[in-house]
Amino acid sequence: MSVQAVAVAPSRKQAWQHRVLHLIATAYGLSAVACLLFADEMAAGMGIFLNGVNGYSQFYASHVGVWGATALLALFAARQGEPPVFSDITAMLVLAQPAGRLFAAISFGLPQGFVLFMCVMELLAGLALLLLRPAR
C-alpha cells in the first residue's frame, strides 16, 4: 500500500465522521426546536403526558435542553482540528438513550412506533461515531 493510500484512508474516515456528526446535530437540533415549539404534540407522540409545571419543566430540560446540547456538542466535535474526545462524548450521549430504553424494555417491553425508530437511529448514529473513531 502506498503512502498516499494510507493518508487517504484516515481523511475519508474523518469525512464520514463529520457527516455523521452533522446529521446528529441536525436531527437533535430540529427535535429540540420541535419540542420547544410543539411540546404537547411531541410529548404525546413519544407516549409522554405532560402534567403541570413540573411535567413541562422536566420535558423541556430533557428534550429541549439535553437534545439542544447534544446538537451543539456534535457541531463542536465536527469542527476541523477538534480532539476526538468531543466525538466520543457525543457518542456517549447518543448511546445513553438506547441504553436507557433497554432498561425499560426489560420491564415493560420494546418501544413501539416512532420511539422504536428513534431508538434504532440513536443506536446506529452512536455506533457509527465509535466505529469512525480515529486510530490512536
HUMO-V753266 format. One record per backbone hydrogen bond with DSSP energy under -0.5 kcal/mol. NH is the residue of the N-H (numbers start at 0). CO is the residue of the C=O. If there is no record, write none. Layout:
BEGIN
nh = {NH | NH}
co = {CO | CO}
END
This chain:
BEGIN
nh = {5 | 6 | 7 | 8 | 9 | 10 | 11 | 12 | 13 | 14 | 15 | 16 | 17 | 18 | 19 | 20 | 21 | 22 | 23 | 24 | 25 | 26 | 27 | 28 | 29 | 30 | 31 | 32 | 33 | 34 | 35 | 36 | 37 | 41 | 42 | 43 | 44 | 45 | 45 | 46 | 47 | 49 | 54 | 55 | 56 | 57 | 58 | 59 | 60 | 61 | 62 | 63 | 63 | 64 | 65 | 66 | 67 | 68 | 69 | 70 | 71 | 72 | 73 | 74 | 75 | 76 | 77 | 78 | 78 | 81 | 85 | 87 | 88 | 89 | 90 | 91 | 92 | 93 | 94 | 95 | 96 | 96 | 97 | 98 | 99 | 100 | 101 | 102 | 103 | 104 | 105 | 106 | 107 | 108 | 114 | 115 | 116 | 117 | 118 | 119 | 120 | 121 | 122 | 123 | 124 | 125 | 126 | 127 | 128 | 129 | 130 | 131 | 132}
co = {1 | 2 | 3 | 4 | 5 | 6 | 7 | 8 | 9 | 10 | 11 | 12 | 13 | 14 | 15 | 16 | 17 | 18 | 19 | 20 | 21 | 22 | 23 | 24 | 25 | 26 | 27 | 28 | 29 | 30 | 31 | 32 | 33 | 37 | 38 | 39 | 40 | 41 | 42 | 43 | 42 | 47 | 50 | 51 | 52 | 53 | 54 | 55 | 56 | 57 | 58 | 58 | 59 | 59 | 60 | 61 | 63 | 64 | 65 | 66 | 67 | 68 | 69 | 70 | 71 | 72 | 73 | 74 | 75 | 78 | 82 | 83 | 84 | 85 | 86 | 87 | 88 | 89 | 90 | 91 | 92 | 93 | 93 | 94 | 95 | 96 | 97 | 98 | 99 | 100 | 101 | 102 | 103 | 104 | 111 | 111 | 112 | 113 | 114 | 115 | 116 | 117 | 118 | 119 | 120 | 121 | 122 | 123 | 124 | 125 | 126 | 127 | 129}
END
